[in-house]
Amino acid sequence: MYVEHYGMVYLEYWEYVVSFVYIAVLYLYFARQKNVRIKTRPEYRYFLWGLFAKILGGIAFSLIYWYYYGGGDTTAYFYSSVAMTNLFFKAPTDMLKVLFGSATPENLSYFSLDTGKPFNYVYYDTRAFMITRLITPLTILCFKSYLVTTVVLASLSFIGVWKCFQMFYGYYPRLHRELAIAVLFMPSSLLWGSCILKDTFTFSAFCWFIYAVDRLFLKKKDQVTSGIAIWLCSMIIIAIKPYIFMVMFPLAILWSSYARISRIRNALVKYLFLPLAMVVLAVGVVVVLDLMGDRFGKFSLDNALESIIIAQKDLTQAEAYGSNYFDVGPMEATWSSVLSKFHIAVFATLFRPFILECKNFVMMLAGIENAFLLFIFIRMLWRSRIVGFLKSLIKNPLVLVCFAFAVFYGFITGISTPNFGALVRFRIPLLPLFVSGIYIVDYLMLQRRKARALGLTFRYDDYRSGDPDPRRPIVLRRWQEAVEAVQRKKLSAQDAA
C-alpha cells in the first residue's frame, strides 16, 4: 500500500507473529483469571469470548482496509502517529510539544523528511488529530506496527465494553446470553469499534460512561473512581465526537432522576412532581450545553441546524460515496423542517441499509444485522402488544434510557449522515442500549405471561431495579399465593367432577 511521505509500506510477517504472541499471552493470563472469578461472578463466562471477538473484529477491519481498500482514515491516523514516534526518538522534547500543544504550523515544522509528517487533513483537524495523539504511545510500544497497534487497541478498548455488559448483567442476570449478544457480539460494534478510528475510542468511552453513571448515581458505589471515569469518558467523547455527549449527558440525568422519582410510592406526589422535574431538568440541560458551546464547535446548539444542512449536502454529493446514500426528502434550514424528518432519520439509523440496498461485503454484513434488529424489534412489539412496551418504558428507568438514547441519538445520526457507509459506523453507540432494551422488554413480557398463568398479578415495579431477588419475602409470598391458587383450582375441578 502506498502512503504519503512513506512510499510503499507492507504488513510484515513479524507483525503477524507478534500479534499472535500477544493474543496467546492474553489467553494464558485471562483464562486463569476467568476460572478464578467465574465462581463468584458468572458473567465471566463471556469474558474471553468477548475479548477475542473484539480483537478479531479489529484484525478483520485492518486486513479489509489494508488489502481491499488500500487504506483510509485508519492508516492516515496511524502513519501520523508513526511520524510522532519517529520525532520522539529523534527529539523527545519537540514531540511532547506537538503531542500536548496546538496544531500550529510552528509545531508542524518539527517534522522532517527523516521523521515523515502527519497528514495535513489529520493534523489540522483537532478531532482527527486527537486520535493520533491517543494512539502514539501505543505506536511507540508496538514497534510502529499497524497490525500490532490495532490488536493492542482492540484489547484495551474492550475494558469499557465489558463494564457496560457487567452493568446490564447486574440488572438481569437471567438474560446473560441476550445481553452478551447486545453488548459484546454485535457485528457492527466489533468491526467499527475495534480499530484505529474515532469510533473505537468513543464507543468504549460511552460504554464505560454508562457503567460509571449507574455505579455513581444509582448503585452509589465506587463514587470517587466512578466520578473520575465519568469525567474522563466525557472529555474523550467531547474531544472526538461531541454530539454523542450532547445526547448522553441529558439521558444520564434523565436516567438517574427518573430512577429516584419512580421510587416514590405516593402516586399523586409522583405524577405532580414528575412534569415539574422534567421541565427543570430540560432547562438545566439546555443551559449547560449552551455554556459548553465553544467545546462543541459546529455541533453546538447555535450551529447545529447549519451543520445538519451542510452535512446533508456534502455527503449526498461526495463522489467518494457514489450513490450509497438515502434521501430523507427536501429539507429547509428550519427546525420545523428538520424535525419533520424525525421518523425517517430514526428508522434509517436503526434499520437501514436493507439487504437489497447493500452493494459490497461490508455493507452486506450491516444489512444482515439490520434485518435481525428489525425482526427482534417487531417480535418484541407483537409480544408486548405495544401496550406492554409502553408500560415498560414508563415503569422501568433502564428500559426508558435505552430506547430514549436509541431514538434521539438515532435522529441526530440519521439526519446528519445520509450515507450508509458512515451511518453504520456512527450508530454503534446506540446498539448496546437498543438491543438490550428490546431483550429486557421481551423478558418482562415473558414474566408477565408466567405470572398470569399462575393466577398472579404482574407488577412492573417489581422489575424496576432489575430481576427481583427470589429470597425477598414479598416475592416468596406471591409465589406461595400462586401455588395455593393452583392447588385450589385443582381441588375445585375434582369436586366438580
Residue pairs with C-beta under 8 A, 6 or more apart in sequence:
1 8
1 9
1 10
1 66
1 70
1 71
1 75
2 8
2 9
2 70
3 9
3 71
3 75
3 79
4 79
4 119
5 79
5 83
5 116
5 117
6 79
6 82
6 116
9 79
11 66
11 146
11 147
12 145
14 145
15 145
15 146
15 147
15 148
16 147
18 142
18 143
18 145
18 148
19 59
19 147
19 148
19 151
22 148
22 151
22 152
23 52
23 55
23 151
26 51
26 55
26 155
27 48
27 52
30 47
30 48
30 51
31 48
33 44
33 47
34 44
34 45
34 47
34 48
37 44
38 44
38 45
42 173
42 176
43 165
43 166
43 169
43 173
43 176
45 176
46 165
46 176
46 180
46 184
47 162
49 180
49 184
49 185
50 158
50 161
50 162
50 165
50 180
50 184
50 185
51 155
51 158
51 162
53 184
53 185
53 190
54 154
54 155
54 157
54 158
54 161
54 184
54 190
54 194
55 151
55 154
55 155
55 158
55 194
56 190
57 154
57 187
57 189
57 190
57 191
57 193
57 194
57 195
58 150
58 151
58 153
58 154
58 194
58 195
58 200
59 147
59 150
59 151
59 154
60 191
61 74
61 150
61 191
61 192
61 194
61 195
62 74
62 146
62 147
62 150
62 195
62 196
64 362
65 71
65 72
65 74
65 75
65 195
66 75
66 146
73 128
73 197
74 195
74 196
74 197
75 146
75 196
76 119
76 121
76 122
77 122
77 128
77 131
77 132
77 135
77 196
77 197
78 135
78 139
78 146
78 149
78 196
79 116
79 119
80 118
80 119
80 122
80 123
80 129
80 132
81 132
81 135
81 136
81 138
81 139
81 149
82 116
82 139
82 144
83 111
83 115
83 116
83 117
83 118
84 95
84 98
84 99
84 118
84 132
84 133
84 136
84 139
85 136
85 139
85 140
85 144
86 114
86 115
86 116
87 94
87 95
87 98
87 110
87 111
87 115
88 95
88 136
88 140
90 114
90 115
91 110
94 110
95 110
97 107
97 110
98 107
98 108
98 110
99 133
99 136
101 107
103 123
103 124
103 126
103 129
108 117
108 118
108 123
111 117
111 118
117 123
118 129
118 132
121 128
122 128
122 129
122 131
122 132
123 129
123 132
126 239
127 198
127 239
127 240
127 241
128 198
130 239
130 240
131 196
131 197
131 198
131 201
131 240
134 201
135 149
135 153
135 196
138 149
138 152
138 153
138 156
139 149
141 152
142 148
142 149
142 152
146 196
149 196
150 194
150 195
150 196
153 194
153 195
153 196
153 200
154 194
154 195
154 200
157 193
157 194
157 200
157 201
157 203
157 204
158 204
159 204
159 208
160 203
160 204
160 205
160 206
160 207
160 208
160 211
160 233
161 183
161 184
161 189
161 193
161 203
161 204
161 207
161 432
162 184
163 207
163 208
163 211
163 212
164 183
164 207
164 208
164 210
164 211
164 432
165 179
165 180
165 183
165 184
165 432
166 211
167 210
167 211
167 214
167 215
168 175
168 179
168 182
168 183
168 432
168 436
169 175
169 176
169 179
170 466
171 398
171 440
171 465
171 466
171 467
172 179
172 440
172 443
172 466
172 467
173 467
174 443
174 467
175 439
175 440
175 443
178 436
178 439
178 442
178 443
179 436
179 439
181 435
181 439
182 431
182 432
182 435
182 436
182 438
182 439
183 207
183 432
183 435
183 436
186 369
186 428
186 431
186 432
186 435
187 365
187 366
187 368
187 369
188 365
188 366
188 369
188 424
188 425
188 427
188 428
188 431
189 203
189 428
189 431
189 432
191 362
191 365
192 199
192 200
192 203
192 424
192 425
192 428
193 199
193 200
193 203
193 204
193 428
194 200
197 425
198 240
198 241
199 425
199 426
199 428
201 236
201 240
202 236
202 237
202 240
202 241
202 244
202 429
203 428
203 429
205 232
205 233
205 236
205 237
206 233
206 237
206 244
206 248
206 429
207 432
208 229
208 233
209 229
209 230
209 233
209 234
209 237
209 248
209 252
210 248
210 252
210 432
210 433
211 229
212 226
212 227
212 229
212 230
212 233
213 226
213 230
213 252
213 255
213 256
215 221
215 222
215 223
215 226
216 222
216 223
216 226
216 227
216 230
217 252
217 255
217 256
217 259
218 255
218 256
218 259
234 245
234 249
237 244
237 245
237 248
238 245
238 292
238 295
238 296
242 295
242 296
242 297
242 299
243 296
243 299
243 412
243 416
244 409
244 429
246 289
246 296
246 299
246 412
247 405
247 408
247 409
247 412
248 405
248 409
248 429
249 285
249 288
249 289
250 281
250 282
250 285
250 289
251 401
251 404
251 405
251 408
253 281
253 284
253 285
254 281
254 400
254 401
254 404
255 397
255 398
255 400
255 401
257 277
257 281
258 397
258 400
258 401
259 397
259 464
261 270
261 273
261 274
261 277
262 270
262 395
262 397
262 461
262 464
263 464
264 270
264 273
286 301
289 296
289 300
289 301
290 300
290 301
290 302
292 300
293 300
293 301
293 302
293 303
294 300
296 303
297 303
298 306
298 307
299 307
305 333
305 334
305 335
305 338
306 333
307 416
308 338
308 415
308 416
309 331
309 333
311 416
311 417
311 418
312 328
312 331
312 415
312 416
312 418
315 321
315 325
315 417
315 418
315 419
315 422
316 325
316 327
316 418
316 419
318 419
321 419
321 421
324 359
324 363
324 419
324 420
324 421
325 418
325 419
325 420
326 348
326 352
326 353
326 357
326 418
326 420
327 418
328 341
328 344
328 345
328 348
328 414
328 415
328 418
329 341
329 344
331 337
331 338
331 340
331 341
338 415
341 415
342 411
342 415
344 414
345 410
345 411
345 413
345 414
345 415
346 407
346 410
346 411
346 414
347 414
348 414
348 423
349 409
349 410
349 411
349 413
349 414
349 423
349 427
349 430
350 370
350 373
350 374
350 377
350 406
350 410
350 427
350 430
350 434
351 370
351 373
351 374
351 377
352 370
352 420
352 423
353 363
353 366
353 367
353 370
353 420
353 423
353 424
354 367
354 370
354 371
355 364
355 367
355 368
355 370
355 371
356 367
357 363
357 367
357 420
358 364
358 366
358 367
358 420
362 421
363 420
363 421
363 424
366 420
366 424
373 434
373 435
376 435
376 438
376 439
376 442
377 438
379 442
380 389
380 438
380 441
380 442
380 445
381 389
383 442
383 445
384 392
384 441
384 442
384 445
388 441
388 444
388 445
388 448
389 441
391 460
392 399
392 440
392 441
392 444
392 460
393 399
393 400
393 403
394 400
395 460
395 461
395 463
395 464
396 440
396 444
396 460
396 463
396 464
397 464
398 437
398 440
398 466
399 437
399 440
399 441
399 444
401 433
402 433
402 434
402 436
402 437
402 440
403 433
403 434
403 437
405 430
405 433
405 434
406 430
406 433
406 434
406 437
409 427
409 429
409 430
410 427
410 430
413 423
413 426
413 427
413 430
414 423
417 423
417 426
444 460
444 463
447 458
447 463
448 458
451 457
451 458
451 482
452 458
454 479
454 482
454 483
454 485
454 486
455 482
455 485
455 486
455 489
456 478
456 479
456 481
456 482
456 485
462 468
462 474
462 475
468 475
469 475
470 476
